[in-house]
Amino acid sequence: MKKRLIFAATAALMFTAGSAFAQSTSNTATTTQSGTTNVATVTQTRGVGNDASITQADFTNTGTIVQEDGALNDASIDQDGMYNTAYVEQLGGLSNDADIDQDGDENYTEVLQWGGLDNEADIDQDGDYNEALIHQEGGEDNDADIDQDGYLNYAHIDQIGGLDNEADIDQDGDENEALIVQYEGEDNEADIDQDGYLNYARIDQIGGVDNEADIDQDGDGNAALVWQEGGVRNDAEIDQDGYGNTAYVAQVGGLDNDAFVDQYGAGNYAEVSQSGGDHNLVEVDQFGLGNVAFVEQDMASYNTASVTQSGWFNGAGVSQTGSYNTASVSQSGLLNGASVVQSGDNQTATISQMGWGNSASATQSGSGNISSLTQH
């Protein structure tokens, strides 16, 4: 009877209001809860120096940490407010780290790391009704970071089958949405920064090696999308400041292609498509209201396309195939239109327009042609 009482007392010490279960040597679990109906669950298996800590304050918070095949893994959840939910799961890891900090009401977050080596995920939400998700699978030295400050923001990072991938989302404002998706990548990197209201940004990097993408938006109602599929060392950057601007960059295959879009103002639209080819460069700069730019480079090599527009409702289009072609369009004013079509090699086309209602076009085929059009 005495032994049974000793066993019962020992078992009682193993459970608290937020249950913690640890198996294997040197695991540490700490749970601190304050308020009503808080729930915390910690499970650690096969660990060396694993650490899990949950701190919850006031009213119906829920935190769950699961760590399995780990060594020196660390997971921490800190929640302050009402109805917050946080979930961290790390499986098959070595030196994985996950950190969640939520301050506000009814925030939701989720971190999953599978089969990792030295992976790290960090989510910080300050405000109400924000939602953030991170999923990393089969990675090595992957890093994902989400920081949201405001109201009703949504952020999602998904990295699968990666090696040394990195993703970062930073949102400041209300009702912004950002997504980063990286599949089967190697040394890919993606970064999104949004400040304002009702902005939307998405980066997809599928396959490929050493691709990079960056989106920066400041203002309201802006939308930016980057699609990178396959390819090696492609780079895409979008920077938008203002209201209702839209930018889209697609890079499919190819080698060392670069695309840069900068838009400032309202209602501007830019679309860049680079398919195959190598060492191509596109730069689009638009300032004002309702300007539109289209640039396409298809199976081209060492081509350069530049579009600069300032004013209202100007439109420009550039299409390039072949090698070592250069196209430059510069327009300022109102309702100007310009187009350049190049097929062949070593072509140069320049269009410069100022004023309003001007129209110019250049079509080149063959080799070594030079065109220059200026209208004021």
C-alpha positions as a printed Julia matrix, in Angstrom:
376×3 Matrix{Float64}:
  0.0    0.0     0.0
  2.87   2.36    0.87
  4.49   1.8    -2.56
  1.19   2.56   -4.31
  0.89   5.86   -2.45
  4.44   6.79   -3.46
  3.72   5.96   -7.12
  0.51   7.98   -7.04
  2.25  11.01   -5.55
  5.02  10.8    -8.14
  2.51  10.62  -11.02
  0.63  13.65   -9.67
  3.8   15.74   -9.88
  4.13  14.97  -13.6
  0.93  16.79  -14.63
 -0.16  20.43  -14.26
 -3.13  22.46  -15.6
 -1.33  22.72  -18.96
 -0.05  19.17  -19.31
  3.61  18.61  -20.15
  5.04  15.24  -21.11
  8.74  14.79  -21.67
 10.57  11.65  -22.67
 14.37  11.15  -22.93
 17.2   12.95  -21.23
 17.69  16.69  -20.67
 14.31  17.83  -22.07
 12.82  20.86  -20.35
  9.19  22.02  -20.42
  7.86  25.14  -18.69
  4.22  26.2   -18.66
  2.84  29.36  -17.05
 -0.88  30.11  -17.29
 -3.02  32.88  -15.87
 -6.76  33.39  -16.32
 -9.63  31.07  -17.12
 -9.77  27.84  -19.15
 -6.27  28.13  -20.64
 -4.95  24.92  -22.23
 -1.28  24.08  -22.84
  0.19  20.8   -24.09
  3.9   19.98  -24.46
  5.21  16.68  -25.84
  8.93  15.99  -26.26
 10.5   12.71  -27.42
 14.07  11.5   -28.01
 15.61  14.82  -27.22
 18.94  16.11  -26.08
 18.61  19.57  -24.59
 15.14  20.15  -26.08
 13.27  23.06  -24.5
  9.6   24.03  -24.72
  8.02  26.98  -22.95
  4.4   28.23  -23.04
  3.27  31.42  -21.31
 -0.4   32.36  -21.54
 -2.33  35.14  -19.82
 -6.04  35.64  -19.44
 -8.91  33.74  -20.91
 -9.17  30.72  -23.19
 -5.74  30.74  -24.78
 -4.52  27.47  -26.31
 -0.88  26.54  -26.91
  0.5   23.23  -28.18
  4.14  22.25  -28.7
  5.19  18.87  -30.12
  8.86  17.98  -30.58
  9.91  14.44  -31.5
 13.22  13.35  -33.01
 15.15  16.32  -31.84
 18.47  17.5   -30.55
 18.77  20.98  -29.06
 15.33  21.89  -30.47
 13.59  24.89  -28.92
  9.96  26.01  -29.13
  8.37  28.91  -27.25
  4.81  30.31  -27.27
  3.87  33.57  -25.57
  0.25  34.71  -25.77
 -1.43  37.72  -24.16
 -5.13  38.39  -24.72
 -8.29  36.41  -25.39
 -9.06  33.39  -27.58
 -5.52  33.2   -29.03
 -4.37  29.88  -30.51
 -0.78  28.82  -31.24
  0.51  25.45  -32.47
  4.12  24.36  -33.0
  5.22  20.93  -34.25
  8.84  19.99  -34.96
  9.63  16.47  -36.19
 12.96  14.9   -37.09
 15.0   17.92  -36.32
 18.42  18.99  -35.18
 18.78  22.45  -33.63
 15.34  23.52  -34.94
 13.84  26.63  -33.37
 10.26  27.94  -33.44
  9.06  31.07  -31.63
  5.51  32.47  -31.53
  4.51  35.71  -29.82
  0.92  36.95  -30.01
 -0.52  40.06  -28.39
 -4.19  40.85  -29.02
 -7.51  39.09  -29.42
 -8.45  35.99  -31.42
 -5.14  35.65  -33.28
 -4.29  32.29  -34.87
 -0.91  30.89  -35.83
  0.61  27.57  -36.82
  4.2   26.39  -37.31
  5.15  22.98  -38.72
  8.74  21.9   -39.31
  9.41  18.38  -40.62
 12.67  16.59  -41.3
 14.79  19.61  -40.73
 18.33  20.48  -39.86
 18.87  23.81  -38.12
 15.51  25.17  -39.37
 14.08  28.27  -37.74
 10.57  29.78  -37.78
  9.44  32.95  -36.05
  5.93  34.48  -35.92
  5.14  37.74  -34.14
  1.61  39.13  -34.26
  0.43  42.29  -32.54
 -3.21  43.26  -32.99
 -6.55  41.53  -33.49
 -7.73  38.72  -35.77
 -4.38  38.24  -37.47
 -3.57  34.81  -38.93
 -0.16  33.38  -39.76
  0.97  29.95  -40.97
  4.43  28.51  -41.59
  5.11  25.07  -43.01
  8.64  23.81  -43.62
  9.18  20.25  -44.81
 12.36  18.36  -45.61
 14.63  21.31  -45.25
 18.15  22.18  -44.23
 19.01  25.58  -42.76
 15.61  26.93  -43.85
 14.4   30.14  -42.23
 10.9   31.65  -42.17
  9.83  34.85  -40.41
  6.4   36.51  -40.2
  5.76  39.79  -38.4
  2.27  41.31  -38.46
  1.1   44.46  -36.73
 -2.47  45.6   -37.17
 -5.88  44.12  -37.77
 -7.14  41.22  -39.9
 -3.82  40.55  -41.64
 -3.07  37.14  -43.18
  0.37  35.68  -43.91
  1.38  32.23  -45.13
  4.84  30.79  -45.79
  5.27  27.33  -47.3
  8.7   25.83  -47.98
  8.92  22.21  -49.16
 11.98  20.18  -50.12
 14.36  23.04  -49.73
 18.0   23.56  -48.94
 19.01  26.82  -47.29
 15.75  28.56  -48.32
 14.69  31.77  -46.6
 11.35  33.59  -46.52
 10.32  36.8   -44.74
  6.95  38.57  -44.49
  6.46  41.87  -42.67
  3.06  43.55  -42.63
  2.07  46.73  -40.88
 -1.51  47.89  -41.25
 -4.92  46.3   -41.69
 -6.39  43.57  -43.92
 -3.18  42.92  -45.82
 -2.51  39.48  -47.32
  0.87  37.97  -48.16
  1.87  34.51  -49.38
  5.25  32.93  -50.07
  5.42  29.5   -51.65
  8.74  27.78  -52.35
  8.78  24.19  -53.67
 11.76  21.92  -54.29
 14.1   24.83  -54.14
 17.75  25.29  -53.36
 19.1   28.54  -51.89
 15.9   30.38  -52.85
 15.02  33.58  -51.03
 11.78  35.57  -50.86
 10.89  38.78  -49.01
  7.6   40.68  -48.71
  7.05  43.97  -46.89
  3.63  45.63  -46.86
  2.51  48.76  -45.06
 -1.02  50.07  -45.44
 -4.51  48.75  -46.06
 -5.87  45.96  -48.27
 -2.58  45.21  -50.0
 -1.97  41.79  -51.6
  1.38  40.2   -52.36
  2.35  36.71  -53.46
  5.66  35.09  -54.37
  5.86  31.62  -55.9
  9.25  30.01  -56.47
  8.92  26.5   -57.83
 12.04  24.52  -58.48
 15.08  26.39  -59.65
 18.37  27.24  -57.98
 19.43  30.47  -56.29
 16.34  32.43  -57.37
 15.42  35.6   -55.46
 12.22  37.62  -55.23
 11.28  40.73  -53.28
  8.04  42.71  -52.97
  7.7   46.01  -51.13
  4.35  47.81  -51.02
  3.41  50.98  -49.21
 -0.12  52.37  -49.47
 -3.59  50.95  -49.98
 -5.11  48.45  -52.39
 -1.87  47.54  -54.15
 -1.33  44.06  -55.64
  1.94  42.38  -56.58
  2.69  38.88  -57.84
  5.99  37.17  -58.65
  6.06  33.74  -60.29
  9.38  31.97  -60.72
  9.41  28.43  -62.1
 12.62  26.56  -62.71
 15.58  28.55  -63.88
 18.84  29.47  -62.23
 19.74  32.72  -60.47
 16.69  34.66  -61.67
 15.86  37.81  -59.71
 12.54  39.7   -59.49
 11.8   42.83  -57.47
  8.6   44.87  -57.19
  8.33  48.16  -55.33
  4.98  49.98  -55.21
  3.99  53.11  -53.34
  0.5   54.59  -53.61
 -3.0   53.33  -54.25
 -4.41  50.62  -56.48
 -1.18  49.79  -58.29
 -0.7   46.31  -59.79
  2.49  44.55  -60.83
  3.09  41.05  -62.15
  6.43  39.4   -62.92
  6.73  35.89  -64.38
 10.08  34.18  -64.87
  9.94  30.67  -66.3
 13.17  28.79  -66.84
 16.16  30.7   -68.03
 19.42  31.76  -66.46
 20.39  35.02  -64.76
 17.28  36.93  -65.86
 16.46  40.1   -63.88
 13.2   42.04  -63.64
 12.64  45.22  -61.63
  9.34  47.1   -61.34
  8.9   50.42  -59.49
  5.53  52.15  -59.43
  4.51  55.3   -57.57
  1.07  56.85  -57.73
 -2.37  55.35  -58.33
 -3.84  52.81  -60.7
 -0.6   51.97  -62.5
 -0.16  48.53  -64.06
  3.01  46.69  -65.04
  3.45  43.18  -66.43
  6.79  41.51  -67.15
  7.23  38.06  -68.69
 10.6   36.37  -69.13
 10.48  32.88  -70.6
 13.67  30.9   -71.08
 16.75  32.62  -72.35
 19.58  34.0   -70.28
 21.08  37.24  -68.99
 18.05  39.37  -69.87
 17.18  42.57  -68.0
 13.86  44.41  -67.63
 13.33  47.69  -65.79
  9.93  49.36  -65.48
  9.48  52.68  -63.68
  6.1   54.37  -63.6
  5.03  57.53  -61.79
  1.57  59.04  -61.86
 -1.92  57.8   -62.6
 -3.17  54.95  -64.78
  0.06  54.21  -66.63
  0.39  50.76  -68.24
  3.5   48.84  -69.28
  3.94  45.39  -70.85
  7.35  43.79  -71.41
  7.94  40.33  -72.87
 11.23  38.54  -73.44
 10.82  35.1   -75.01
 13.79  32.72  -75.43
 16.07  35.71  -75.63
 19.67  36.23  -74.54
 21.42  39.38  -73.31
 18.45  41.6   -74.14
 17.67  44.78  -72.22
 14.28  46.49  -71.99
 13.6   49.73  -70.15
 10.26  51.53  -69.74
  9.95  54.83  -67.89
  6.62  56.64  -67.74
  5.45  59.65  -65.76
  2.12  61.4   -65.98
 -1.37  60.1   -66.65
 -2.63  57.17  -68.72
  0.48  56.54  -70.75
  0.95  53.1   -72.32
  4.04  51.18  -73.44
  4.74  47.7   -74.79
  8.04  45.94  -75.54
  8.53  42.49  -77.08
 11.97  40.96  -77.6
 13.3   37.73  -79.1
 16.81  37.03  -80.24
 20.07  38.24  -78.7
 21.79  41.47  -77.68
 18.77  43.67  -78.39
 18.13  46.91  -76.5
 14.8   48.71  -76.2
 14.18  51.95  -74.33
 10.85  53.75  -73.94
 10.54  57.03  -72.07
  7.26  58.93  -71.86
  6.02  61.86  -69.81
  2.72  63.64  -70.07
 -0.78  62.44  -70.87
 -2.18  59.7   -73.09
  1.06  58.86  -74.88
  1.54  55.43  -76.48
  4.64  53.54  -77.58
  5.53  50.03  -78.75
  8.76  48.23  -79.63
  9.0   44.81  -81.29
 12.43  43.28  -81.82
 13.29  39.95  -83.42
 16.82  39.15  -84.44
 20.15  40.22  -83.01
 22.02  43.4   -82.08
 19.02  45.72  -82.52
 18.6   49.07  -80.77
 15.33  50.99  -80.45
 14.76  54.21  -78.51
 11.46  56.08  -78.13
 11.16  59.35  -76.21
  7.88  61.26  -75.96
  6.7   64.29  -74.01
  3.36  66.06  -74.01
  0.02  64.49  -74.68
 -1.55  62.23  -77.28
  1.72  61.17  -78.93
  2.06  57.74  -80.55
  5.18  55.92  -81.76
  6.18  52.39  -82.71
  9.35  50.61  -83.79
  9.52  47.15  -85.36
 12.89  45.58  -86.02
 13.95  42.27  -87.55
 17.23  41.0   -88.85
 20.5   42.22  -87.42
 22.17  45.49  -86.48
 19.2   47.84  -86.95
 19.01  51.14  -85.01
 15.83  53.2   -84.52
 15.4   56.44  -82.6
 12.09  58.33  -82.29
 11.62  61.56  -80.37
  8.36  63.51  -80.06
  7.6   66.59  -77.93
